Amino acid sequence: MKQFLLFLLSIIFFVPKAQQAFWSNAGAFVSVRESAFLSIQGDAFNADTGFYHNRDTIFVTGDWKHDANNRCFDSINTGWVVMHGNDQHIWGNSITHFQHLVLKNQGVKYGDTDVVVNGNLFLTDREFNMNENTVFVTNSNTNAVQHTSGFVSSLQDGGLSRHTTSDSVYLYPVGSSLGIARYRPIELTPTSNRFNRYKVRFANVDATLEGFDRNEKYHLVCEVNPNWYHKVWRTWGSDSVSMKIFYDQAADGSWNDMVHWQNVPEWQAMPKTLQAQGTPFSFMQRDNWSNFGYSPYALANTSVSFADAGADTSVINGNFVQLNATGGIDYKWRDASTLTDSMIANPLAFPLVNTTYFVTVTNNLGCEDYDSVRVKVLPRPKEETTVEVDTVFFIPNTITPNNDGYNDVWYIKGLERFPDNNVRILNRWGDEVFFEEPYGNVWQGFWNGNPLPGATYYYVLKVKMKGEWKSFSGPLTIIR
C-alpha cells in the first residue's frame, strides 16, 4: 500500500491555490484495485503511453483529457469513472474507452470527442452533450444505458449509438436543452437477436433549418411537426425494428402519424402501426421498419384520400353542367376557362369539347388531394343547332344597365314569336338570381329590387317550339 501511495504522488502535479489542481499521467501505468478508489480533485490528463487498469472507481471533478495513443483503459477494466464535478468535458486527441461511466453532481457533461462505453452508461439526472460527436455503448444488454431524468443531446450527426443482440426493447434517452428544453426518447425493438447497431439523435429544431423542408411533402401529409424531429441510423446489421417515438401531447400538440424523409425529396408517411396517449408521454409506433436509407423521422398529421370530383357526366353542346366536388374546405380547379369559378366546389361548366376537369381539394388538416371528372359534350339535336338558334333568336351576351339608352336591357330578338317561354339567370355558384315566365324582355340586371354586381352570369332560356320545349344557355355579362 505504501508503494502504491508513493507511486501516485510521483505522477500528481499540484498548482497554487489560485489555480485548479490537476492530475497528469504522462506515461505511467495506473492500477486501481478492487475496494480502492482514486479521487482527482480537478482535471485528469492522460498522455504519451499513460494507461489505466481500473477495477473499482475513479472520481473526477474536472475535465477528462486523453491524448495517449491507446484506449486509455485496458481490456480487463471493470471499474467505474464517475464525473462528479460541475460542467465537465471529455476530450482529447484519442477516444477514451470507459468500462462504466457515471455522470453525477452538477452542470452539463460534454463529449467534445467520441466516447466509447463498453459496460454501462449511467446518465442519472445529467445532460450528456455530445455536440456533433457520438457516445457508443457497446454493451448489448438492454439496461446498459440507465437514467433518472438525464439524456444524451447532440447536433448534426452526433447521438447515442447502441449495440443490440436481442429482440427486446432498447431505450434511447435523448433530449436537448437547446431553446425549449425537451426530453423525447425513442425505443427500438429489433426483430431478432442478431448483432445490429442503431444510433439516435434528437434534433430540437425545425427540420427545415437542417435541410429537410417541411413544405416538401407527399400531398396526403398535411403537416410535419415544426418544433423537433429525430434522426435514426442503422449503422450495422440488417434487422428491421419496431420504432416508438415518445412525445408530450400537452406541449407538442396532437399528431396522428409518423413520417420519414425520402430523397424525392419529400416527407412521406411511414405510416404508424399503433398510437397511445398517456401522461406525461404519448407515443407513436411503427412495427417492422427497415427503410434506413435516410435518417430523419418526425411526427405529422396525415390523411387518407378524400377528394371527390363527382361522377363523369355529359352535356349537350351549348348548355352547361354543374360540377360538384366534395371532401374538403377549399377547392381549386384546373382548365378553368370554361368554368364559372375555379375556386368553388360546384362551378358551372360550359365545355365546347370533351373536357377533363382536375380539382385540388384541401381539407381542415391542411392536406391536399386530387381528383378529376370528365364531361362529354354531346351534339345538339338537329332542330337545336346553333345555326337555327341564330336564325330564330338573337341572344345578347352582354348588357350595360347604366341608363344611357344603349344596351340597358337584356332583349332577346325574336322571342316574341314564342310566347311560351321562361328565363332563368344563375350566378357563378349556380344560384338562381332571376326567373321569369314568360320573359318580358325588359330585364336590367336586378334581383328582388336590387342591382346585381357586375360579373358574368349564365342564362337558361326555355322555349316551346312546335309543341316541344327547347333549351338554350350561355354566359351573360353585366357591365356597370
NUDONU-579194 format. One line per field, with one value per residue (C-alpha): residue in one letter; x, y, z. Coordinates in nm, 3 decimals, always signed. Each point is the difference from the previous one (the first is absolute). Layout:
<rs>
code = [A;...]
x = [X;...]
y = [Y;...]
z = [Z;...]
</rs>
This chain:
<rs>
code = [M;K;Q;F;L;L;F;L;L;S;I;I;F;F;V;P;K;A;Q;Q;A;F;W;S;N;A;G;A;F;V;S;V;R;E;S;A;F;L;S;I;Q;G;D;A;F;N;A;D;T;G;F;Y;H;N;R;D;T;I;F;V;T;G;D;W;K;H;D;A;N;N;R;C;F;D;S;I;N;T;G;W;V;V;M;H;G;N;D;Q;H;I;W;G;N;S;I;T;H;F;Q;H;L;V;L;K;N;Q;G;V;K;Y;G;D;T;D;V;V;V;N;G;N;L;F;L;T;D;R;E;F;N;M;N;E;N;T;V;F;V;T;N;S;N;T;N;A;V;Q;H;T;S;G;F;V;S;S;L;Q;D;G;G;L;S;R;H;T;T;S;D;S;V;Y;L;Y;P;V;G;S;S;L;G;I;A;R;Y;R;P;I;E;L;T;P;T;S;N;R;F;N;R;Y;K;V;R;F;A;N;V;D;A;T;L;E;G;F;D;R;N;E;K;Y;H;L;V;C;E;V;N;P;N;W;Y;H;K;V;W;R;T;W;G;S;D;S;V;S;M;K;I;F;Y;D;Q;A;A;D;G;S;W;N;D;M;V;H;W;Q;N;V;P;E;W;Q;A;M;P;K;T;L;Q;A;Q;G;T;P;F;S;F;M;Q;R;D;N;W;S;N;F;G;Y;S;P;Y;A;L;A;N;T;S;V;S;F;A;D;A;G;A;D;T;S;V;I;N;G;N;F;V;Q;L;N;A;T;G;G;I;D;Y;K;W;R;D;A;S;T;L;T;D;S;M;I;A;N;P;L;A;F;P;L;V;N;T;T;Y;F;V;T;V;T;N;N;L;G;C;E;D;Y;D;S;V;R;V;K;V;L;P;R;P;K;E;E;T;T;V;E;V;D;T;V;F;F;I;P;N;T;I;T;P;N;N;D;G;Y;N;D;V;W;Y;I;K;G;L;E;R;F;P;D;N;N;V;R;I;L;N;R;W;G;D;E;V;F;F;E;E;P;Y;G;N;V;W;Q;G;F;W;N;G;N;P;L;P;G;A;T;Y;Y;Y;V;L;K;V;K;M;K;G;E;W;K;S;F;S;G;P;L;T;I;I;R]
x = [+0.000;+0.284;+0.157;-0.330;-0.036;+0.356;-0.067;-0.308;+0.185;+0.263;-0.251;-0.228;+0.084;-0.133;-0.030;-0.053;-0.337;-0.097;-0.005;-0.186;+0.196;+0.041;+0.120;+0.239;+0.098;+0.285;+0.076;-0.059;-0.212;-0.257;-0.174;-0.306;-0.071;-0.327;-0.133;+0.225;-0.067;+0.182;-0.140;+0.119;-0.102;+0.047;+0.081;+0.139;+0.254;+0.125;+0.284;+0.290;-0.042;-0.212;-0.234;-0.249;-0.097;-0.316;-0.171;-0.202;-0.068;+0.166;-0.167;+0.068;-0.125;+0.156;+0.045;+0.124;+0.257;+0.150;+0.289;+0.182;-0.004;-0.203;-0.346;+0.089;-0.129;+0.115;-0.231;-0.053;-0.113;-0.314;-0.012;-0.189;+0.088;-0.225;-0.015;-0.086;+0.059;-0.191;+0.018;+0.252;+0.153;+0.125;+0.243;+0.343;+0.173;-0.097;-0.330;-0.039;-0.147;-0.167;-0.137;-0.269;-0.058;-0.208;-0.110;-0.089;-0.015;-0.054;+0.009;+0.020;+0.246;+0.149;+0.138;+0.236;+0.114;-0.157;-0.037;-0.015;-0.165;+0.057;-0.208;-0.276;-0.075;-0.171;-0.137;-0.180;-0.159;+0.270;+0.005;+0.278;+0.057;+0.187;-0.008;+0.067;+0.159;-0.135;-0.002;+0.030;-0.139;+0.133;-0.158;-0.305;-0.185;-0.333;+0.063;+0.353;-0.128;-0.170;-0.132;-0.242;-0.064;+0.330;+0.037;+0.244;-0.011;+0.181;+0.016;+0.012;+0.101;+0.100;-0.204;-0.027;+0.105;-0.089;+0.092;-0.294;-0.004;-0.356;-0.355;-0.079;-0.059;+0.303;-0.055;+0.170;-0.040;+0.058;-0.094;+0.135;+0.029;+0.040;-0.280;-0.299;+0.136;-0.153;+0.046;-0.141;+0.128;-0.025;-0.029;+0.125;-0.087;+0.195;-0.178;+0.273;+0.290;+0.261;+0.260;-0.113;+0.106;-0.244;+0.064;-0.253;+0.014;-0.272;+0.000;-0.163;-0.051;-0.225;+0.108;-0.011;+0.295;+0.211;-0.086;-0.318;-0.264;-0.334;-0.181;+0.145;-0.245;-0.222;-0.341;-0.174;+0.250;-0.184;+0.253;+0.340;+0.094;+0.170;+0.180;+0.213;+0.078;+0.227;+0.278;+0.030;+0.277;+0.063;+0.380;+0.049;-0.222;-0.313;-0.285;-0.315;-0.128;-0.309;+0.053;-0.180;+0.019;-0.111;-0.147;-0.180;-0.341;-0.065;+0.320;+0.043;-0.359;-0.209;+0.145;-0.140;+0.292;+0.375;+0.186;+0.342;+0.214;+0.060;+0.234;-0.281;+0.056;-0.308;-0.151;-0.208;-0.228;+0.151;-0.290;-0.048;-0.103;-0.113;-0.067;-0.074;-0.057;+0.145;+0.137;+0.250;+0.087;-0.208;+0.164;-0.017;+0.126;+0.091;+0.072;+0.227;+0.176;+0.303;+0.042;+0.312;+0.118;-0.062;+0.013;-0.266;-0.329;-0.276;-0.352;-0.264;-0.364;-0.091;-0.323;-0.150;-0.118;-0.304;-0.048;-0.301;-0.067;-0.326;-0.105;+0.081;-0.288;-0.111;-0.155;-0.164;+0.218;-0.087;-0.147;+0.165;+0.044;+0.068;+0.307;-0.007;+0.326;-0.008;+0.232;+0.168;-0.031;+0.189;-0.014;+0.205;-0.084;+0.238;-0.108;-0.223;-0.060;-0.339;-0.098;-0.192;+0.239;+0.314;+0.009;-0.331;-0.120;-0.290;+0.067;-0.199;+0.185;-0.054;+0.239;+0.007;+0.178;+0.046;+0.187;+0.157;-0.009;+0.259;-0.063;+0.235;-0.185;+0.139;-0.141;-0.010;+0.339;+0.172;+0.033;-0.043;-0.157;-0.086;-0.278;-0.147;-0.331;-0.055;-0.277;-0.100;-0.151;-0.292;-0.116;-0.327;-0.299;-0.035;-0.279;+0.212;+0.314;+0.169;-0.089;-0.371;+0.031;+0.181;-0.269;-0.290;+0.149;+0.263;+0.107;+0.240;+0.286;+0.058;-0.211;+0.109;-0.290;+0.125;-0.312;+0.179;-0.259;+0.238;-0.003;-0.169;-0.247;+0.064;-0.218;-0.030;-0.092;-0.261;-0.122;-0.338;-0.088;+0.012;-0.220;+0.047;+0.343;+0.189;+0.341;+0.222;+0.320;+0.267;+0.306;+0.341;-0.088;-0.310;-0.241;-0.311;-0.005;-0.288;-0.294;-0.291;-0.268;-0.068;+0.297;-0.106;+0.324;+0.062;+0.248;+0.265;+0.211;-0.214;-0.102;-0.255;+0.022;+0.377;+0.258;+0.222;+0.375;+0.193;+0.110;-0.058;-0.327;-0.162;-0.339;-0.225;-0.273;-0.277;-0.235;-0.293;+0.049;-0.234;-0.146;+0.337;+0.207;+0.349;+0.279;+0.272;+0.273;+0.317;+0.193;-0.140;+0.225;-0.127;+0.226;-0.074]
y = [+0.000;+0.240;-0.067;+0.077;+0.334;+0.100;-0.090;+0.218;+0.294;-0.030;+0.071;+0.255;+0.363;+0.275;+0.367;+0.302;+0.041;+0.280;-0.257;-0.330;-0.313;-0.269;-0.355;-0.075;-0.350;+0.048;-0.364;-0.203;-0.311;+0.084;-0.285;+0.049;-0.329;-0.136;+0.178;+0.298;+0.329;+0.289;+0.350;+0.273;+0.343;+0.180;-0.087;-0.337;-0.011;-0.319;+0.029;-0.184;-0.367;+0.066;-0.289;-0.109;-0.330;+0.085;-0.269;+0.239;+0.375;+0.318;+0.326;+0.313;+0.351;+0.169;-0.084;-0.330;+0.037;-0.301;+0.060;-0.333;-0.224;-0.275;-0.078;+0.156;-0.306;-0.358;-0.270;-0.160;+0.331;-0.058;+0.323;+0.324;+0.355;+0.248;+0.352;+0.173;+0.370;+0.289;+0.057;-0.262;-0.091;-0.329;+0.080;-0.058;-0.125;-0.361;-0.166;-0.122;-0.350;+0.002;-0.313;+0.164;+0.376;+0.185;+0.364;+0.163;+0.315;+0.331;+0.158;-0.146;-0.270;+0.054;-0.252;+0.213;-0.312;-0.341;-0.206;-0.380;-0.174;-0.375;-0.064;+0.220;+0.368;+0.159;+0.341;+0.043;+0.349;+0.162;+0.115;-0.163;+0.253;-0.175;+0.297;-0.159;-0.309;-0.342;-0.197;-0.370;-0.248;-0.338;-0.201;-0.159;-0.055;+0.185;+0.182;+0.112;+0.359;+0.121;+0.335;+0.172;+0.322;+0.035;-0.023;+0.010;+0.314;+0.059;+0.199;-0.093;-0.369;-0.046;-0.216;-0.316;-0.329;-0.337;-0.358;-0.242;-0.379;-0.051;+0.040;+0.195;+0.373;+0.233;+0.347;+0.303;+0.280;+0.299;+0.363;+0.353;+0.317;+0.208;+0.258;-0.161;-0.292;-0.327;-0.368;-0.211;-0.359;-0.274;-0.374;-0.242;-0.369;-0.210;-0.293;-0.253;-0.068;+0.052;+0.272;+0.345;+0.354;+0.292;+0.366;+0.269;+0.377;+0.236;+0.320;+0.279;+0.225;+0.041;-0.267;+0.262;+0.180;-0.313;-0.058;-0.209;+0.245;-0.067;+0.150;-0.269;-0.278;-0.260;+0.155;-0.212;+0.116;+0.300;+0.141;-0.099;+0.083;+0.343;-0.017;-0.314;-0.329;-0.303;-0.156;-0.378;-0.199;-0.371;+0.004;-0.376;-0.300;-0.060;-0.053;+0.207;+0.151;+0.109;+0.375;+0.186;+0.381;+0.160;+0.349;+0.231;+0.068;+0.295;+0.173;-0.138;-0.001;-0.276;-0.213;-0.307;-0.156;-0.036;+0.117;-0.077;+0.219;-0.154;+0.120;+0.106;+0.230;+0.005;-0.121;-0.317;-0.185;-0.317;-0.051;-0.078;-0.341;+0.111;+0.322;+0.038;+0.300;+0.025;+0.231;+0.152;-0.182;-0.127;-0.206;-0.083;-0.340;-0.156;-0.373;-0.185;+0.313;-0.068;+0.307;+0.160;+0.163;+0.346;+0.090;+0.271;-0.098;+0.226;+0.011;+0.122;+0.021;-0.206;-0.090;-0.271;+0.099;+0.227;+0.201;-0.087;+0.194;-0.185;-0.250;+0.050;+0.164;+0.146;+0.321;+0.106;+0.240;+0.356;-0.093;-0.013;-0.259;+0.062;-0.172;-0.108;-0.077;-0.113;-0.102;+0.321;+0.365;+0.160;-0.083;+0.101;-0.115;-0.018;+0.058;+0.273;+0.201;-0.168;+0.014;+0.273;-0.002;-0.210;+0.051;-0.154;-0.358;+0.018;+0.229;-0.009;-0.147;+0.103;-0.226;+0.022;-0.334;-0.306;+0.129;-0.150;+0.240;-0.050;+0.124;+0.044;-0.038;+0.117;-0.139;+0.147;-0.157;+0.183;-0.310;+0.019;-0.273;-0.019;-0.135;+0.057;-0.017;-0.041;+0.188;-0.137;+0.254;-0.139;+0.154;+0.191;-0.156;+0.135;+0.243;+0.150;+0.073;+0.332;+0.098;-0.036;+0.183;+0.286;+0.005;-0.005;+0.209;+0.254;-0.046;+0.273;-0.112;+0.344;+0.281;+0.337;+0.120;+0.354;+0.182;+0.149;-0.141;-0.250;-0.368;+0.065;-0.288;-0.366;-0.024;-0.332;+0.081;-0.239;-0.131;+0.168;-0.270;-0.262;+0.113;-0.327;+0.058;+0.061;+0.137;-0.095;+0.194;-0.167;+0.145;-0.167;-0.223;-0.130;+0.199;+0.132;+0.382;+0.055;-0.196;+0.111;-0.187;+0.115;+0.229;+0.361;+0.099;+0.292;-0.135;+0.254;-0.209;+0.026;-0.264;+0.065;+0.370;+0.020;+0.036;-0.302;+0.072;+0.009;-0.357;-0.287;-0.186;-0.285;-0.014;-0.294;+0.082;-0.254;+0.044;-0.209;-0.063;-0.213;-0.147;-0.092;+0.186;+0.095;+0.126;+0.256;+0.121;+0.202;+0.272;+0.346;+0.279;+0.304;+0.304;+0.291]
z = [+0.000;+0.078;-0.339;-0.168;+0.180;-0.086;-0.362;-0.009;+0.147;-0.269;-0.276;+0.166;-0.065;+0.222;-0.080;+0.224;+0.169;-0.237;-0.279;-0.030;+0.087;-0.263;-0.045;-0.284;-0.101;-0.245;-0.073;+0.315;+0.050;+0.268;+0.177;+0.219;+0.171;+0.131;+0.312;-0.076;-0.171;-0.157;+0.061;-0.235;+0.127;-0.330;-0.361;-0.106;-0.285;-0.162;-0.252;-0.161;+0.096;+0.308;+0.075;+0.266;+0.153;+0.193;+0.207;+0.217;-0.017;-0.125;+0.106;-0.208;+0.079;-0.305;-0.368;-0.140;-0.279;-0.178;-0.242;+0.027;-0.305;+0.167;+0.136;+0.338;+0.191;-0.046;-0.131;+0.343;+0.146;+0.209;+0.196;+0.004;-0.093;+0.177;-0.141;+0.326;-0.059;-0.151;-0.378;-0.119;-0.336;-0.140;-0.277;-0.147;-0.313;+0.071;+0.084;+0.357;+0.040;+0.342;+0.159;+0.211;-0.023;+0.259;-0.035;+0.332;+0.211;-0.186;-0.343;-0.349;-0.101;-0.346;-0.246;-0.208;-0.183;-0.053;+0.318;+0.030;+0.295;+0.000;+0.310;+0.138;-0.054;+0.300;-0.097;+0.335;-0.023;-0.218;-0.360;-0.203;-0.278;-0.281;-0.239;-0.344;+0.155;+0.095;+0.322;-0.089;+0.252;-0.111;+0.281;-0.167;+0.327;-0.021;+0.331;-0.095;-0.020;+0.316;+0.117;+0.231;-0.192;-0.187;-0.376;-0.290;-0.214;-0.328;-0.323;-0.369;-0.022;+0.363;+0.235;+0.209;-0.162;+0.150;-0.090;+0.000;+0.019;+0.119;-0.125;+0.318;+0.051;-0.013;+0.145;-0.153;+0.259;-0.226;+0.048;-0.017;+0.206;-0.316;+0.000;+0.170;+0.202;-0.116;+0.079;-0.285;+0.019;-0.258;+0.054;-0.264;+0.009;-0.254;-0.163;+0.084;+0.237;-0.270;+0.045;-0.114;+0.081;+0.001;+0.075;+0.100;+0.019;+0.125;-0.209;+0.201;-0.305;-0.300;-0.249;-0.276;+0.161;-0.043;-0.365;+0.031;-0.120;+0.169;-0.299;-0.225;+0.078;-0.161;-0.062;+0.265;+0.263;+0.141;+0.247;+0.139;+0.359;-0.021;+0.334;+0.004;-0.171;+0.041;-0.198;+0.013;-0.168;-0.036;-0.019;+0.009;-0.067;-0.203;+0.245;-0.009;+0.323;+0.180;+0.042;+0.277;+0.023;+0.326;+0.017;+0.241;-0.150;+0.233;-0.113;-0.353;-0.126;-0.154;-0.279;-0.171;-0.188;-0.056;-0.310;-0.146;-0.224;-0.342;-0.271;-0.234;+0.190;+0.220;+0.326;-0.043;+0.241;+0.151;+0.120;+0.370;+0.133;+0.345;+0.189;+0.370;+0.223;+0.347;+0.268;-0.031;-0.322;-0.286;-0.270;-0.368;-0.114;-0.334;-0.013;-0.244;-0.120;-0.218;-0.222;+0.149;-0.321;+0.147;+0.367;+0.071;+0.166;+0.130;+0.134;-0.243;-0.088;-0.305;-0.175;-0.215;-0.349;+0.029;-0.323;-0.216;-0.320;-0.063;-0.263;-0.368;-0.183;-0.333;-0.129;-0.327;-0.194;+0.094;+0.337;+0.341;+0.270;+0.366;+0.144;+0.363;+0.180;+0.363;+0.281;+0.113;+0.089;-0.291;-0.369;-0.302;-0.354;-0.293;-0.364;+0.140;-0.318;-0.046;+0.368;+0.175;+0.296;+0.052;+0.380;+0.107;+0.038;-0.245;-0.297;-0.321;-0.298;-0.364;-0.190;-0.378;-0.039;+0.218;+0.305;+0.313;+0.294;+0.276;+0.353;+0.298;+0.329;+0.336;+0.325;+0.350;+0.085;-0.283;-0.219;-0.375;-0.211;-0.369;-0.217;-0.344;-0.182;-0.374;-0.177;-0.339;-0.241;-0.200;-0.331;-0.002;-0.170;-0.351;+0.087;+0.278;-0.195;+0.045;-0.355;+0.073;+0.330;-0.166;-0.268;+0.246;+0.284;+0.068;+0.363;+0.122;+0.225;+0.159;+0.147;+0.140;+0.218;+0.065;-0.133;-0.299;-0.237;-0.155;+0.087;+0.336;-0.042;-0.073;-0.308;-0.186;-0.357;-0.143;+0.335;-0.051;-0.255;+0.276;+0.288;+0.190;+0.151;+0.322;+0.095;+0.292;+0.088;+0.216;+0.170;-0.010;+0.297;-0.179;+0.217;-0.169;-0.002;-0.244;-0.136;-0.213;-0.195;-0.259;-0.034;-0.064;-0.180;+0.238;+0.259;+0.105;+0.235;+0.314;+0.252;+0.273;-0.077;+0.041;-0.279;-0.044;+0.006;-0.323;-0.079;-0.238;+0.049;-0.189;-0.161;-0.072;-0.253;-0.052;-0.296;-0.122;-0.371;-0.207;+0.316;+0.155;+0.258;-0.116;+0.224;-0.079;+0.236;+0.012;+0.184;+0.064;+0.126;+0.189;-0.032;+0.231]
</rs>
